[in-house]
C-alpha cells in the first residue's frame, strides 16, 4: 500500500463505461511525516476522499477487490482515509 495525499481530481467525460460514476483522484506519495515524495498515481476513489486528505492506495490486482472497483479496469484504488498514524521508532 502507498501512503499519500490527494492533490487533485482527474475529470474525464469520455472513459470506459465500467468507470462511469467513478471519481479519479491524483495522489502524491508522502513520507511518515507527510512530506511529499516524488511522483503521483491516479487512483479510483472507493471511499469518498477529498483533496488534501491522507489516504491509503492499493495497486495491482488488489485494486480490483473493493465493492466499487470489482471487475473494472483499475490499477490503483484509494481504499482508506487515514485519521492518524501512531509511529514508534527505536534507536
N, CA, C and O atoms as CSV, one atom per row, in Angstrom:
chain,resi,resn,atom,element,x,y,z
A,1,UNK,N,N,0.835,-1.187,0.000
A,1,UNK,CA,C,0.000,0.000,0.000
A,1,UNK,C,C,0.875,1.244,0.000
A,1,UNK,O,O,2.024,1.221,0.442
A,2,UNK,N,N,0.315,2.306,-0.496
A,2,UNK,CA,C,1.006,3.590,-0.555
A,2,UNK,C,C,0.281,4.582,0.340
A,2,UNK,O,O,-0.941,4.720,0.274
A,3,UNK,N,N,1.054,5.274,1.181
A,3,UNK,CA,C,0.522,6.376,1.974
A,3,UNK,C,C,0.675,7.629,1.126
A,3,UNK,O,O,1.775,7.924,0.658
A,4,UNK,N,N,-0.414,8.376,0.918
A,4,UNK,CA,C,-0.335,9.540,0.053
A,4,UNK,C,C,-1.343,10.616,0.419
A,4,UNK,O,O,-2.202,10.433,1.282
A,5,UNK,N,N,-1.208,11.751,-0.271
A,5,UNK,CA,C,-2.130,12.872,-0.085
A,5,UNK,C,C,-2.844,13.118,-1.409
A,5,UNK,O,O,-2.210,13.162,-2.463
A,6,UNK,N,N,-4.158,13.276,-1.352
A,6,UNK,CA,C,-4.926,13.604,-2.553
A,6,UNK,C,C,-4.609,15.057,-2.912
A,6,UNK,O,O,-4.811,15.969,-2.109
A,7,UNK,N,N,-4.103,15.253,-4.146
A,7,UNK,CA,C,-3.699,16.605,-4.554
A,7,UNK,C,C,-4.552,17.147,-5.700
A,7,UNK,O,O,-4.374,18.294,-6.112
A,8,UNK,N,N,-5.462,16.347,-6.212
A,8,UNK,CA,C,-6.294,16.832,-7.304
A,8,UNK,C,C,-7.231,15.764,-7.827
A,8,UNK,O,O,-7.231,14.626,-7.359
A,9,UNK,N,N,-8.023,16.152,-8.800
A,9,UNK,CA,C,-9.021,15.272,-9.403
A,9,UNK,C,C,-8.834,15.263,-10.913
A,9,UNK,O,O,-8.539,16.295,-11.515
A,10,UNK,N,N,-9.007,14.098,-11.519
A,10,UNK,CA,C,-8.983,13.971,-12.971
A,10,UNK,C,C,-10.418,13.991,-13.455
A,10,UNK,O,O,-11.246,13.213,-12.983
A,11,UNK,N,N,-10.719,14.879,-14.397
A,11,UNK,CA,C,-12.051,14.945,-14.993
A,11,UNK,C,C,-11.955,14.326,-16.385
A,11,UNK,O,O,-11.227,14.830,-17.240
A,12,UNK,N,N,-12.677,13.251,-16.613
A,12,UNK,CA,C,-12.663,12.563,-17.908
A,12,UNK,C,C,-14.097,12.222,-18.287
A,12,UNK,O,O,-14.672,11.258,-17.782
A,13,UNK,N,N,-14.668,13.022,-19.178
A,13,UNK,CA,C,-16.058,12.783,-19.563
A,13,UNK,C,C,-16.192,11.565,-20.474
A,13,UNK,O,O,-17.254,10.944,-20.530
A,14,UNK,N,N,-15.121,11.223,-21.184
A,14,UNK,CA,C,-15.135,10.036,-22.034
A,14,UNK,C,C,-14.166,9.024,-21.438
A,14,UNK,O,O,-12.957,9.254,-21.395
A,15,UNK,N,N,-14.706,7.914,-20.985
A,15,UNK,CA,C,-13.898,6.848,-20.386
A,15,UNK,C,C,-14.627,5.530,-20.554
A,15,UNK,O,O,-15.786,5.506,-20.968
A,16,UNK,N,N,-13.961,4.443,-20.236
A,16,UNK,CA,C,-14.587,3.131,-20.313
A,16,UNK,C,C,-15.889,3.151,-19.515
A,16,UNK,O,O,-15.944,3.700,-18.414
A,17,UNK,N,N,-16.925,2.554,-20.074
A,17,UNK,CA,C,-18.241,2.604,-19.416
A,17,UNK,C,C,-18.231,1.961,-18.032
A,17,UNK,O,O,-19.078,2.297,-17.204
A,18,UNK,N,N,-17.306,1.052,-17.756
A,18,UNK,CA,C,-17.234,0.451,-16.422
A,18,UNK,C,C,-16.758,1.455,-15.374
A,18,UNK,O,O,-16.925,1.226,-14.176
A,19,UNK,N,N,-16.166,2.563,-15.817
A,19,UNK,CA,C,-15.697,3.589,-14.889
A,19,UNK,C,C,-16.677,4.738,-14.717
A,19,UNK,O,O,-16.408,5.672,-13.961
A,20,UNK,N,N,-17.808,4.682,-15.407
A,20,UNK,CA,C,-18.820,5.728,-15.261
A,20,UNK,C,C,-19.248,5.804,-13.794
A,20,UNK,O,O,-19.578,4.794,-13.174
A,21,UNK,N,N,-19.234,7.006,-13.266
A,21,UNK,CA,C,-19.601,7.211,-11.864
A,21,UNK,C,C,-18.429,7.122,-10.902
A,21,UNK,O,O,-18.584,7.401,-9.713
A,22,UNK,N,N,-17.262,6.738,-11.395
A,22,UNK,CA,C,-16.074,6.646,-10.545
A,22,UNK,C,C,-15.362,7.992,-10.499
A,22,UNK,O,O,-15.289,8.696,-11.506
A,23,UNK,N,N,-14.839,8.345,-9.334
A,23,UNK,CA,C,-14.032,9.547,-9.185
A,23,UNK,C,C,-12.569,9.156,-9.277
A,23,UNK,O,O,-12.122,8.228,-8.604
A,24,UNK,N,N,-11.821,9.872,-10.119
A,24,UNK,CA,C,-10.396,9.620,-10.292
A,24,UNK,C,C,-9.620,10.715,-9.577
A,24,UNK,O,O,-9.747,11.893,-9.910
A,25,UNK,N,N,-8.818,10.325,-8.593
A,25,UNK,CA,C,-8.061,11.282,-7.792
A,25,UNK,C,C,-6.567,11.159,-8.088
A,25,UNK,O,O,-6.064,10.070,-8.364
A,26,UNK,N,N,-5.873,12.287,-8.026
A,26,UNK,CA,C,-4.418,12.310,-8.163
A,26,UNK,C,C,-3.829,12.258,-6.757
A,26,UNK,O,O,-4.138,13.099,-5.913
A,27,UNK,N,N,-2.979,11.262,-6.515
A,27,UNK,CA,C,-2.412,11.059,-5.177
A,27,UNK,C,C,-0.890,11.137,-5.260
A,27,UNK,O,O,-0.265,10.440,-6.059
A,28,UNK,N,N,-0.300,11.997,-4.419
A,28,UNK,CA,C,1.163,12.083,-4.313
A,28,UNK,C,C,1.592,11.286,-3.079
A,28,UNK,O,O,1.077,11.520,-1.986
A,29,UNK,N,N,2.528,10.351,-3.242
A,29,UNK,CA,C,3.034,9.614,-2.076
A,29,UNK,C,C,3.663,10.571,-1.060
A,29,UNK,O,O,4.205,11.612,-1.430
A,30,UNK,N,N,3.585,10.206,0.225
A,30,UNK,CA,C,4.172,11.017,1.292
A,30,UNK,C,C,4.990,10.134,2.229
A,30,UNK,O,O,4.788,8.923,2.324
A,31,UNK,N,N,5.934,10.802,2.925
A,31,UNK,CA,C,6.707,10.149,3.985
A,31,UNK,C,C,5.832,10.035,5.231
A,31,UNK,O,O,4.697,10.510,5.243
A,32,UNK,N,N,6.358,9.407,6.272
A,32,UNK,CA,C,5.587,9.259,7.513
A,32,UNK,C,C,5.305,10.589,8.200
A,32,UNK,O,O,4.372,10.689,8.996
A,33,UNK,N,N,6.107,11.618,7.897
A,33,UNK,CA,C,5.847,12.950,8.463
A,33,UNK,C,C,4.986,13.791,7.510
A,33,UNK,O,O,4.839,14.999,7.698
A,34,UNK,N,N,4.426,13.146,6.500
A,34,UNK,CA,C,3.548,13.747,5.486
A,34,UNK,C,C,4.270,14.643,4.487
A,34,UNK,O,O,3.617,15.314,3.688
A,35,UNK,N,N,5.603,14.672,4.512
A,35,UNK,CA,C,6.315,15.444,3.492
A,35,UNK,C,C,6.202,14.699,2.161
A,35,UNK,O,O,6.225,13.469,2.132
A,36,UNK,N,N,6.079,15.445,1.060
A,36,UNK,CA,C,5.825,14.802,-0.228
A,36,UNK,C,C,7.029,14.043,-0.768
A,36,UNK,O,O,8.177,14.448,-0.587
A,37,UNK,N,N,6.739,12.936,-1.434
A,37,UNK,CA,C,7.737,12.184,-2.177
A,37,UNK,C,C,7.520,12.492,-3.655
A,37,UNK,O,O,6.454,12.984,-4.024
A,38,UNK,N,N,8.494,12.220,-4.500
A,38,UNK,CA,C,8.300,12.478,-5.932
A,38,UNK,C,C,7.277,11.524,-6.548
A,38,UNK,O,O,7.068,10.413,-6.060
A,39,UNK,N,N,6.653,11.975,-7.616
A,39,UNK,CA,C,5.726,11.135,-8.366
A,39,UNK,C,C,4.282,11.318,-7.963
A,39,UNK,O,O,3.958,12.109,-7.078
A,40,UNK,N,N,3.420,10.568,-8.633
A,40,UNK,CA,C,1.992,10.590,-8.347
A,40,UNK,C,C,1.362,9.335,-8.939
A,40,UNK,O,O,1.975,8.643,-9.751
A,41,UNK,N,N,0.149,9.055,-8.527
A,41,UNK,CA,C,-0.641,7.969,-9.090
A,41,UNK,C,C,-2.071,8.477,-9.246
A,41,UNK,O,O,-2.554,9.251,-8.420
A,42,UNK,N,N,-2.739,8.042,-10.296
A,42,UNK,CA,C,-4.166,8.328,-10.457
A,42,UNK,C,C,-4.908,7.101,-9.960
A,42,UNK,O,O,-4.676,5.991,-10.438
A,43,UNK,N,N,-5.801,7.299,-9.000
A,43,UNK,CA,C,-6.489,6.182,-8.362
A,43,UNK,C,C,-7.996,6.406,-8.337
A,43,UNK,O,O,-8.463,7.533,-8.177
A,44,UNK,N,N,-8.748,5.326,-8.497
A,44,UNK,CA,C,-10.195,5.387,-8.316
A,44,UNK,C,C,-10.464,5.533,-6.826
A,44,UNK,O,O,-9.876,4.826,-6.008
A,45,UNK,N,N,-11.346,6.445,-6.482
A,45,UNK,CA,C,-11.681,6.701,-5.082
A,45,UNK,C,C,-12.856,5.826,-4.669
A,45,UNK,O,O,-13.979,6.020,-5.133
A,46,UNK,N,N,-12.589,4.863,-3.795
A,46,UNK,CA,C,-13.640,3.950,-3.331
A,46,UNK,C,C,-14.241,4.373,-1.995
A,46,UNK,O,O,-15.156,3.719,-1.495
A,47,UNK,N,N,-13.727,5.481,-1.401
A,47,UNK,CA,C,-14.164,5.845,-0.052
A,47,UNK,C,C,-14.602,7.300,0.115
A,47,UNK,O,O,-14.937,7.707,1.227
A,48,UNK,N,N,-14.610,8.088,-0.948
A,48,UNK,CA,C,-15.062,9.469,-0.844
A,48,UNK,C,C,-14.029,10.425,-0.290
A,48,UNK,O,O,-14.379,11.356,0.437
A,49,UNK,N,N,-12.769,10.217,-0.615
A,49,UNK,CA,C,-11.697,11.098,-0.140
A,49,UNK,C,C,-11.741,12.437,-0.865
A,49,UNK,O,O,-12.207,12.531,-2.000
A,50,UNK,N,N,-11.249,13.468,-0.189
A,50,UNK,CA,C,-11.211,14.793,-0.784
A,50,UNK,C,C,-9.787,15.305,-0.911
A,50,UNK,O,O,-8.862,14.752,-0.316
A,51,UNK,N,N,-9.619,16.357,-1.685
A,51,UNK,CA,C,-8.307,16.963,-1.870
A,51,UNK,C,C,-7.754,17.379,-0.505
A,51,UNK,O,O,-8.458,17.977,0.308
A,52,UNK,N,N,-6.489,17.053,-0.273
A,52,UNK,CA,C,-5.818,17.379,0.978
A,52,UNK,C,C,-5.796,16.242,1.980
A,52,UNK,O,O,-5.008,16.274,2.925
A,53,UNK,N,N,-6.640,15.238,1.798
A,53,UNK,CA,C,-6.695,14.150,2.771
A,53,UNK,C,C,-5.565,13.148,2.558
A,53,UNK,O,O,-5.113,12.924,1.435
A,54,UNK,N,N,-5.121,12.554,3.660
A,54,UNK,CA,C,-4.126,11.481,3.624
A,54,UNK,C,C,-4.880,10.170,3.442
A,54,UNK,O,O,-5.853,9.894,4.144
A,55,UNK,N,N,-4.412,9.364,2.483
A,55,UNK,CA,C,-5.130,8.145,2.109
A,55,UNK,C,C,-4.171,6.974,1.958
A,55,UNK,O,O,-2.956,7.153,1.881
A,56,UNK,N,N,-4.742,5.768,1.917
A,56,UNK,CA,C,-4.009,4.564,1.563
A,56,UNK,C,C,-4.461,4.136,0.182
A,56,UNK,O,O,-5.657,4.040,-0.097
A,57,UNK,N,N,-3.483,3.880,-0.680
A,57,UNK,CA,C,-3.759,3.450,-2.051
A,57,UNK,C,C,-3.213,2.039,-2.226
A,57,UNK,O,O,-2.081,1.748,-1.840
A,58,UNK,N,N,-4.011,1.187,-2.797
A,58,UNK,CA,C,-3.578,-0.164,-3.131
A,58,UNK,C,C,-3.465,-0.246,-4.648
A,58,UNK,O,O,-4.254,0.363,-5.371
A,59,UNK,N,N,-2.476,-1.003,-5.123
A,59,UNK,CA,C,-2.254,-1.104,-6.558
A,59,UNK,C,C,-2.269,-2.558,-7.016
A,59,UNK,O,O,-2.258,-3.485,-6.207
A,60,UNK,N,N,-2.294,-2.730,-8.328
A,60,UNK,CA,C,-2.273,-4.070,-8.907
A,60,UNK,C,C,-3.621,-4.754,-8.805
A,60,UNK,O,O,-4.659,-4.094,-8.740
A,61,UNK,N,N,-3.604,-6.078,-8.791
A,61,UNK,CA,C,-4.871,-6.821,-8.772
A,61,UNK,C,C,-5.683,-6.545,-7.508
A,61,UNK,O,O,-6.908,-6.672,-7.527
A,62,UNK,N,N,-5.031,-6.174,-6.423
A,62,UNK,CA,C,-5.754,-5.842,-5.184
A,62,UNK,C,C,-6.633,-4.609,-5.360
A,62,UNK,O,O,-7.602,-4.433,-4.622
A,63,UNK,N,N,-6.308,-3.755,-6.326
A,63,UNK,CA,C,-7.097,-2.548,-6.578
A,63,UNK,C,C,-8.494,-2.880,-7.089
A,63,UNK,O,O,-9.386,-2.032,-7.051
A,64,UNK,N,N,-8.687,-4.087,-7.557
A,64,UNK,CA,C,-9.991,-4.501,-8.086
A,64,UNK,C,C,-10.796,-5.319,-7.067
A,64,UNK,O,O,-11.737,-6.019,-7.439
A,65,UNK,N,N,-10.430,-5.231,-5.799
A,65,UNK,CA,C,-11.092,-6.027,-4.765
A,65,UNK,C,C,-12.105,-5.259,-3.924
A,65,UNK,O,O,-12.710,-5.837,-3.021
A,66,UNK,N,N,-12.305,-3.967,-4.198
A,66,UNK,CA,C,-13.304,-3.211,-3.436
A,66,UNK,C,C,-14.673,-3.360,-4.101
A,66,UNK,O,O,-14.768,-3.786,-5.252
A,67,UNK,N,N,-15.707,-3.016,-3.385
A,67,UNK,CA,C,-17.062,-3.090,-3.933
A,67,UNK,C,C,-17.187,-2.221,-5.180
A,67,UNK,O,O,-17.830,-2.622,-6.151
A,68,UNK,N,N,-16.573,-1.028,-5.164
A,68,UNK,CA,C,-16.706,-0.095,-6.290
A,68,UNK,C,C,-15.829,-0.430,-7.485
A,68,UNK,O,O,-16.081,0.059,-8.586
A,69,UNK,N,N,-14.795,-1.261,-7.290
A,69,UNK,CA,C,-13.850,-1.496,-8.388
A,69,UNK,C,C,-13.826,-2.936,-8.892
A,69,UNK,O,O,-13.066,-3.261,-9.805
A,70,UNK,N,N,-14.636,-3.786,-8.313
A,70,UNK,CA,C,-14.616,-5.202,-8.702
A,70,UNK,C,C,-14.905,-5.362,-10.197
A,70,UNK,O,O,-15.882,-4.827,-10.722
A,71,UNK,N,N,-14.030,-6.111,-10.862
A,71,UNK,CA,C,-14.149,-6.406,-12.297
A,71,UNK,C,C,-14.111,-5.155,-13.182
A,71,UNK,O,O,-14.733,-5.124,-14.244
A,72,UNK,N,N,-13.385,-4.135,-12.745
A,72,UNK,CA,C,-13.255,-2.904,-13.530
A,72,UNK,C,C,-11.791,-2.707,-13.920
A,72,UNK,O,O,-10.903,-3.234,-13.249
A,73,UNK,N,N,-11.523,-1.956,-14.997
A,73,UNK,CA,C,-10.152,-1.750,-15.462
A,73,UNK,C,C,-9.393,-0.748,-14.590
A,73,UNK,O,O,-9.169,0.395,-14.988
A,74,UNK,N,N,-9.002,-1.196,-13.396
A,74,UNK,CA,C,-8.411,-0.320,-12.386
A,74,UNK,C,C,-7.082,-0.909,-11.918
A,74,UNK,O,O,-6.978,-2.116,-11.700
A,75,UNK,N,N,-6.067,-0.058,-11.766
A,75,UNK,CA,C,-4.766,-0.498,-11.267
A,75,UNK,C,C,-4.372,0.188,-9.961
A,75,UNK,O,O,-3.363,-0.176,-9.357
A,76,UNK,N,N,-5.150,1.173,-9.517
A,76,UNK,CA,C,-4.884,1.853,-8.250
A,76,UNK,C,C,-6.213,2.321,-7.661
A,76,UNK,O,O,-7.046,2.898,-8.359
A,77,UNK,N,N,-6.395,2.063,-6.365
A,77,UNK,CA,C,-7.643,2.417,-5.683
A,77,UNK,C,C,-7.349,3.032,-4.320
A,77,UNK,O,O,-6.551,2.506,-3.544
A,78,UNK,N,N,-8.014,4.166,-4.040
A,78,UNK,CA,C,-7.992,4.716,-2.683
A,78,UNK,C,C,-8.964,3.868,-1.884
A,78,UNK,O,O,-10.166,3.859,-2.149
A,79,UNK,N,N,-8.420,3.143,-0.886
A,79,UNK,CA,C,-9.275,2.233,-0.130
A,79,UNK,C,C,-9.396,2.591,1.345
A,79,UNK,O,O,-10.053,1.877,2.103
A,80,UNK,N,N,-8.764,3.700,1.763
A,80,UNK,CA,C,-8.906,4.149,3.152
A,80,UNK,C,C,-8.499,5.615,3.274
A,80,UNK,O,O,-7.596,6.080,2.579
A,81,UNK,N,N,-9.176,6.332,4.165
A,81,UNK,CA,C,-8.781,7.684,4.552
A,81,UNK,C,C,-8.120,7.559,5.914
A,81,UNK,O,O,-8.707,7.005,6.843
A,82,UNK,N,N,-6.904,8.069,6.037
A,82,UNK,CA,C,-6.125,7.927,7.266
A,82,UNK,C,C,-6.527,9.009,8.264
A,82,UNK,O,O,-6.497,10.199,7.950
A,83,UNK,N,N,-6.899,8.587,9.460
A,83,UNK,CA,C,-7.225,9.524,10.527
A,83,UNK,C,C,-5.976,9.917,11.319
A,83,UNK,O,O,-5.812,11.070,11.719
A,84,UNK,N,N,-5.101,8.932,11.536
A,84,UNK,CA,C,-3.968,9.173,12.412
A,84,UNK,C,C,-2.919,8.092,12.184
A,84,UNK,O,O,-3.258,6.953,11.862
A,85,UNK,N,N,-1.656,8.442,12.349
A,85,UNK,CA,C,-0.572,7.474,12.336
A,85,UNK,C,C,0.026,7.407,13.737
A,85,UNK,O,O,0.321,8.444,14.333
A,86,UNK,N,N,0.206,6.216,14.262
A,86,UNK,CA,C,0.940,6.022,15.509
A,86,UNK,C,C,2.244,5.331,15.136
A,86,UNK,O,O,2.250,4.189,14.676
A,87,UNK,N,N,3.345,6.042,15.341
A,87,UNK,CA,C,4.642,5.533,14.911
A,87,UNK,C,C,5.551,5.470,16.125
A,87,UNK,O,O,5.675,6.438,16.875
A,88,UNK,N,N,6.184,4.322,16.310
A,88,UNK,CA,C,7.145,4.158,17.393
A,88,UNK,C,C,8.480,3.779,16.761
A,88,UNK,O,O,8.627,2.697,16.192
A,89,UNK,N,N,9.438,4.676,16.867
A,89,UNK,CA,C,10.770,4.419,16.334
A,89,UNK,C,C,11.717,4.138,17.477
A,89,UNK,O,O,11.707,4.835,18.492
A,90,UNK,N,N,12.538,3.113,17.309
A,90,UNK,CA,C,13.531,2.788,18.321
A,90,UNK,C,C,14.906,3.056,17.754
A,90,UNK,O,O,15.138,2.862,16.561
A,91,UNK,N,N,15.805,3.493,18.581
A,91,UNK,CA,C,17.174,3.687,18.117
A,91,UNK,C,C,17.611,5.010,18.354
A,91,UNK,O,O,18.746,5.354,18.025
